[in-house]
Amino acid sequence: MKIISFGDVHEDTNNLIKIKSELENADLIVISGDLTNYHGKSEARKVLESIKRYNKRLLVQYGNLDQPDVNEYLTGEGINLHGNGYIFEDIGIFGCGGSSPTPFNTPSEISESDIEKYLVNGYIKVKDAKCKIMVCHTPPKDTAIDVIRSGLHVGSSVVRDFIVQYKPDVCISGHIHESRGKDKVGDTIVLNAGMFRDGWYIEVMIDKKGVSAMLKSVT
């Protein structure tokens, strides 16, 4: 199974054409959050329609810069990852959108306890899957993917603790735009592709040999 994932789109879909072949040949497209830039479902719909031109097999969750009605819209479309989980053969994918509280009072922030609740809700639905992919807009704390420009780690301790306890194979995050990177928490590969307009995305490959995940560039 080939999964292509990106997030922090903020309504800028110009790079989609540059990965046309990757999108068309993926088994699934996963959007990790922030489809819009402080906007709602009509703008989110436009982003998804742009992606669907290349591949209609989508799982999506809202980010902290999306209005709450984006979450409701994705649920109505039957593709919402937030607090949810899906199994494809022996591969389970679950997620948590929004973000932990920020100093900026963004539209869709949730508490650390709610992050844990939504992750558990999603995990329960995929717990019997052989391979598990966790999609959490908020990155785990004290990793290479949660560092702001000052050098401060601003990720979630709850997300990190969840990874340590439940050991998903891969965790796809976003949120911290300047912290594109790849790291590990225990045996879990954690990735943040940064803003999609900067030209990076994530490829997850799952086959008989195991699971691999990497950052890729549109150029």
N, C-alpha and C positions, 0 to 999 in steps of 0.2 A: 504493500500500500504506500502510495506517495501522497503526502500532505504538504501543501504550500500554505504558509501562514504569514500574515503581516498585520499591523495595526497602526494606531496613531495616524490614520489617514487624513483626518481633518478636511474632508471633502476634496482633497487633491488626488485625483485618480490618473494623472497624466502618465505615470510610470507603468500602468497596466499594459499598454501596448508593447512595452519593451520586454515583458515577460509573457507575451501571448502564448508561446509554445508551452512554457512551463504550466501556465494556468489550464490550458486545454488538455494537457496530458496528466493532470493531477487527478487522483481519485477523490480528493476532498480539498476544499479551500476553507481555511479557518481564519476568521478575523478576530483579533484579540481585544478590540475595544477602541473607542474614540473614532467612530466613523465620521463625526461632524466636528465643527468648531463652535461649541456652545449652542448648537441648534437641535432641532427635534426630528420627528419621524419623516417629514417630507424630504428633508435633506438627506437623512439616512437612506431613504428609499432610492434616491438618485444614485448614491454611492453603490448600493447593492445592485441596482440595474446595470450600472457600468461593469461590475464584476461578472454579472450573469451573462454578459455578451460572450464571455470566454468559457465559463463553467457555471452550471446551475447547482452544483452540489456544494452547498454552503452550510457552515455552522458559524454563528456570529454571537458576540455579546457586546453590550454597551460599555463605554468607558466613562470616566468621571467628567469628561467634557461633552458628553451627550446628555440631552435632557432626559428626564425619567420616562417620557412617553416613547423614547426609542426602545427601552426595555419591553414595554407593553407591545409595541409594534412587532418586535422580533418574536415574542411569544405567539402573537397572532399568526405569524408566518410559519410557525413550527420549526424554527431554526435556532432558537435561543439557547445558548450554552450556560447562561448565568443561573447558577443553582441547579443545573441540570446535567444529565449525562446520556450518552448515546453509545451503543455498541455496534460495531461493524465487524462481523465474524468474531475474531478473538481480540479485537482492539477496542478499548474503551476510551472515550474522550469526554471530559467533564470540565466545568469552568466556574469562574466567579468574576463578574464584571464590576463596574464602578471603581472606586479606589478607597483606600484608607484616608482619613481626614488630612487635608492639606492646609497651608496658611492662606490659600487663595479663594476659599469658599466656592469651589467649582460645583456644577449642577448636580452631580451624582456621586456623592461621597457617602460611605457607609462605615460603621464602626468595625474595629478589629474583631469583635465577637460575632458580628454579622458576616464578615468574611469567612470566619471559621465555619459558621452555620451553613453558608451557601456551598462552601467546598465539600463539607461532609454530605450535604444533600445530593450533590452531584456524584460524589465518590460512591455512595451507596448504590446508585444505579448502574455502576460499572465495575463493582468490586470483584465480580467473578471473571472479568476479562483477563486474558493472559498478559496483555500489554496495556499500559495506562498512560494517556497523555493528559496532562493537567494544563488548563489555559486560565491563567490568573492575571488580570490587567495589572494588579499591584505586584511588583517583584518581591522576592524574598530578601530580607535584610542581610547586610554584611556579605554581599556578593559583588561580582564585577558588573552587575546589571542594575544596581540601585544607587549609583553614585552621582550626585549633582556636582556642578562645576566647582563648588567650594571644597569638594572632597568628602563631604558628609554623606553617610549612608542613610537613605530615607525610606528604605523598603519596609516591609511588614514582618515583624517577628512571628506573628501568627502564621503567615504563609511559610516562612522557613520551618517553623515547628511542625506544620502539617506535612511538609515534604519529608522531614526526618522521620516522622511517625508512619506515614502511609507509603512512602517510597515509590512514587510514580516514576516511570522510565524517563519522561521528559516533562519539563515545565516551560511553557511559553508565556512570557510576560511582555510588558511594554511600559507605558506611563512615563518613565523617566527618559525623555527624548535624547538627552546627551549621553546616555549610558548604554549605547549599543555594545553588545558583547555576548560572550559565552562563558559559562562557568559550570561548576558542579557543586551540588549539596549532597554529600554522601555519594551515592551512585547515580543520582538524578542529574541529568543534563538540564541546565537552565539557560534560556536564551532571551535576548531582547534585541529586536531588529531596529529599534529607533523609529523615527518618523518615516513613513513610506515615501514621502517626497524626496528624502535623501537617498533613495535608491537601494534599500536593503530589504531582504525578506528572509524567511526561514524555510528550509526544506527538511522534512522528516521522512525517512525511509524505513519501512518495516517489512522484513522478509524473513526467510528461514534462517538467515545468518544472525538476525537480531534487529536492534534498533540503532539508527544513526540519525543525528540531527546537526545541521550546520547553518551558518549564516551565508547568504549568497547575495551578490550584487547584480543590479539590472544591467550593468555595463560589463 
